[in-house]
């Protein structure tokens, strides 16, 4: 089967992927699978940043000990809160 045929079929049926069931399934997957995995990786990353800050001074120490860990953790917190709210509103038909 040629790639053109597959591409055209996907283009013709792209609407199937933006139906409510698909969007709800994606949000649930992000909330229940992707976010916990990202948080686990982020915890390892921020721990390594804080450890590396011991060899730094000045702004580089601030970057590794405070700024980057706050950016990573804050971003994941915000994404988690947004996902919680979106998942909670799914059944309400308010989306």
Secondary structure per residue as TSV (DSSP state, phi and psi in degrees):
chain	resnum	aa	ss	phi	psi
A	1	X	-	360.0	134.9
A	2	X	-	-80.6	151.8
A	3	X	H	-61.9	-33.4
A	4	X	H	-60.4	-39.9
A	5	X	H	-65.5	-45.2
A	6	X	H	-63.2	-44.4
A	7	X	H	-60.7	-45.0
A	8	X	H	-64.7	-38.5
A	9	X	H	-64.0	-42.9
A	10	X	H	-63.1	-41.7
A	11	X	H	-62.9	-39.6
A	12	X	H	-70.0	-25.8
A	13	X	T	-115.7	20.7
A	14	X	G	-62.5	-27.9
A	15	X	G	-60.6	-26.8
A	16	X	G	-63.9	-27.2
A	17	X	G	-87.1	-9.2
A	18	X	G	-110.6	15.8
A	19	X	S	-75.9	160.5
A	20	X	H	-57.3	-39.5
A	21	X	H	-60.6	-42.9
A	22	X	H	-67.7	-41.0
A	23	X	H	-66.3	-41.4
A	24	X	H	-64.7	-41.3
A	25	X	H	-64.0	-39.2
A	26	X	H	-65.2	-44.2
A	27	X	H	-61.8	-42.9
A	28	X	H	-64.0	-40.5
A	29	X	H	-64.1	-44.1
A	30	X	I	-60.3	-44.2
A	31	X	I	-70.5	-42.6
A	32	X	I	-93.3	-23.1
A	33	X	I	-116.1	-55.5
A	34	X	I	-70.7	-46.0
A	35	X	H	-63.9	-45.0
A	36	X	H	-61.0	-37.9
A	37	X	H	-66.0	-41.7
A	38	X	H	-64.3	-38.7
A	39	X	H	-65.6	-37.6
A	40	X	H	-64.9	-44.4
A	41	X	H	-66.5	-40.9
A	42	X	H	-63.2	-37.4
A	43	X	H	-63.2	-41.7
A	44	X	H	-65.1	-42.4
A	45	X	H	-64.3	-47.3
A	46	X	H	-67.4	-34.2
A	47	X	H	-63.4	-41.4
A	48	X	H	-66.8	-37.1
A	49	X	H	-62.5	-46.6
A	50	X	H	-63.5	-39.3
A	51	X	H	-64.5	-41.1
A	52	X	H	-70.6	-19.9
A	53	X	G	-68.0	-18.3
A	54	X	G	-63.1	-28.5
A	55	X	G	-91.7	-1.5
A	56	X	-	-100.8	166.1
A	57	X	-	-138.0	162.4
A	58	X	H	60.1	-136.0
A	59	X	H	-64.4	-31.8
A	60	X	H	-67.7	-36.2
A	61	X	H	-66.1	-44.4
A	62	X	H	-60.3	-42.9
A	63	X	I	-56.9	-49.8
A	64	X	I	-79.3	-32.4
A	65	X	I	-87.9	-33.9
A	66	X	I	-119.2	-58.0
A	67	X	I	-63.2	-58.7
A	68	X	H	-63.6	-43.5
A	69	X	H	-60.0	-37.8
A	70	X	H	-67.6	-39.4
A	71	X	H	-63.2	-46.9
A	72	X	H	-64.3	-53.1
A	73	X	H	-65.7	-39.3
A	74	X	H	-65.6	-40.1
A	75	X	H	-63.6	-45.0
A	76	X	H	-66.6	-36.2
A	77	X	H	-62.7	-46.5
A	78	X	H	-62.3	-45.3
A	79	X	H	-61.7	-41.5
A	80	X	H	-62.8	-44.3
A	81	X	H	-64.1	-41.9
A	82	X	H	-63.2	-43.9
A	83	X	H	-63.4	-42.2
A	84	X	H	-57.0	-46.5
A	85	X	H	-66.6	-41.5
A	86	X	H	-67.2	-42.0
A	87	X	H	-65.3	-39.4
A	88	X	H	-64.1	-32.8
A	89	X	H	-88.1	-7.9
A	90	X	H	-54.8	-49.8
A	91	X	T	-73.8	-15.0
A	92	X	T	-77.6	-16.9
A	93	X	T	74.3	18.9
A	94	X	-	-91.5	-3.4
A	95	X	-	-75.3	360.0
